[in-house]
Structures are given as C-alpha cells and as structure tokens.
C-alpha cells in the first residue's frame, strides 16, 4: 500500500516515538475487520548490510541458504530474510565458537548466556562484528544461525465502515 501519513502522537521531548500511521491499500478488494492486524515486512538498512558484508570479507552475490530455507544472494539474504538487528543467541554462540582471540570468545559466550557487561548491550550484528574482530565464522554458518526477519504486526485502529480506502494504525 501507499503511506499517506505518519503523525507523531507523543509530545516534543518524549522518549517514545508513537505514531498514527495511515496506509491506502493498493488492492481495492483489501478487506479487514475491527481488531485485525496489519503486517509490515521491514527490510534491514542497506548501509548496515553492506558494512556487515565488508566486515565478513564476503562477496555480496555469494549464494546462501537463509533461515527460511530459501537460497538467495548474501546481500539479499541480509536485506530481507535475516534478522541482523537482534542476532539470536545461536548467532552469538557461532561467533564465540569461531573467535580466534580467547578473550573475545569468552566475552561472546558470556553475552550469549546473558551476563551483563560481557559486550555491547542490545548490539546488532554489525556492532558485534566490529567489537569482536577475530570472530569470523564461515558466512553460511553465520547466516544459518540468524533468525528469520519477521513482519511487524500493528493493530488496525480504524473501521472499514467509517474509513473507506485507508487503514489507520
């Protein structure tokens, strides 16, 4: 669909950013009921994906099997199929098992086990690769350990009887 509006609902200076978002569905037959959710399939940031590929020393067009069992070029996999914003504990363990530096390996293992102070809090994959430069697993092994990039579900706050040709979230 087409984004029509995304107005902030929080006051200036608020720590949260909550928005009233309005989409116009492309499909005229789009139907929903009160209480339904709308799924938005986000993509990872292209600049972050390119930086991850560079950190791995990999080629963007190398074929990899993604967590959803579909084979894609690496760049496409990292853009649209793998969650690199919140690497799974399994991905952190893969990094730990392949770290050449014993200190980095121990810190990554502690991070996977949830010990505070072991590494950057809430780090994305790029931050982990930058913080632990000796952790360079084979690309396929790392991709297989990442979670599938899931759609984000938002509650629909409009009624199709009251609002025609638009969906409010």
N, C-alpha and C positions, 0 to 999 in steps of 0.2 A: 504494500500500500504506500501511499504518499503521506509524508509527515506534514500536517497542517499547522501545528502549534506545539510548543513545549514551554509553558509558562511556569516560572518558579512559584511554589506555594509557601516557601519559608521566607521569613523576613531577612533583611540585609544583615550580614554578620553571623547568620546561623551556621552551626557546624554541619548541618544536614543539607542536602540538596534534593528536595522532593518536588516533583513537577506534575502538572496537569498536562498530559500529552494527548494529542488528537491526531488520529490517522484517518485517511479516506481510503477504504479498501479498493483495490484495482478491479476486483471481481464484483460485478453488480449483484451477483447471486450470493455474496457473502452474507451468512446468517449467523446470529448469535442470540443467546437468551441472557436475561439478567442473571448474574452470578458466574457466567463463563469467564475464562481467562484467555488472554491473547499471548501467544508465544512469539518472542522476538529472538531470532537467531543472530547473535552478535558475531563479529569477526575480531580476531586479535589485531592489534596495531601493526601495520606493515613495517614501520621502522623498527619496532621491537623484534619482530620476526626476523628481519634482515640482520639485526645485531646478534640474535641467537645463532643464526646460521654461521655468521662470521666467527663468533666465539667457538663454535664447534669445529671450525675449519672444514665445513662441509660444502657440497655443491647444492644449490637450490633446486636443481632438477633431478636429483637422485630419487629413485622410486623407493617409497617406504610403505609398509603396511601399517595403517592407522589403528588406533584402539577400536574403531568401529568395523574393522576387518576389511576396509576398502583401501586399495593401493592408490597412492597419489604421489605427485612430486613433493619433495620435502617442504618447499615454501608453501604450497597449497595446504599441505597437512597442518603446518604450524599456524597458518592463517585461519583455517576454517574447521579443522577437525579435532585439534588437541588443545586442552586447557593448559596454557602456559602461564596464566595469571596466578593460579594456585596449584603448583605442582603437587601431585599426590605423594603420600609418604613413600610409596613404592618408587617413585621417580627419585626422591631424595636418597633412598637406600641404594638405588642404582648408581647415583653419583658417588655416594660414600664407598661403594664396593670397587669403583674404578679410579678413585683418587690415588695418585701416586704418593702424595705427601701424607704421612701417617696422621699428622695433626689435623689436616683438612678432613681426612676420612673419619676420624673420631668426632670432630665437630659436626659433620654432616649426619653421622649416625645418631648423635645426641639430638640434633634438630629433628630428625625423623621420629625420634621417640618422645618429642615434646618437651625437652629440657630447655628452660628459659636461658637466654644468654649464649646459646650454642652458635647462633648465627643471626643474620638479619631477620627480624620479626616480619611475618607475612610477606616474605620475599617471593617475587615471581621468578620464573626460570632464568631470565637474563641476569637478575641480581645474584642468583646462586652461582651461575657460571662465572660471573665477574669476581665474586667473593672467594670462590674456590677454584682457582685456575688449573689445578692439577687434576680435577675431576672431569675427565673427558671420555665418557663411555662411547662405544660404537653407536652411531646415530640410530640404527634400527632398534637397538636395545633401549635407548632412551625414549624413543617415540612409543614403543610398546608399553612403557611404564607410565606414560601420561594418561590422564583421564580424558574422556570424550568431552569436547566443548558442548555444553548443554544449552538449549534455548532458555531464555529467562521468561518466566511466566508473570504476567501482570493482570490483576483483576480489572475487568471491564466495569466502569462506573457509570456507563450510560445505558439507556433503554432503547432498543431498536424502534419502539413505538414513539418515543419522544424525540429522538435524534435520527434523522434519515441520512444515509450516505456518510456516516462518520462513526468512529469508535473512540470513546473517551477512556483514558487510563489514568 
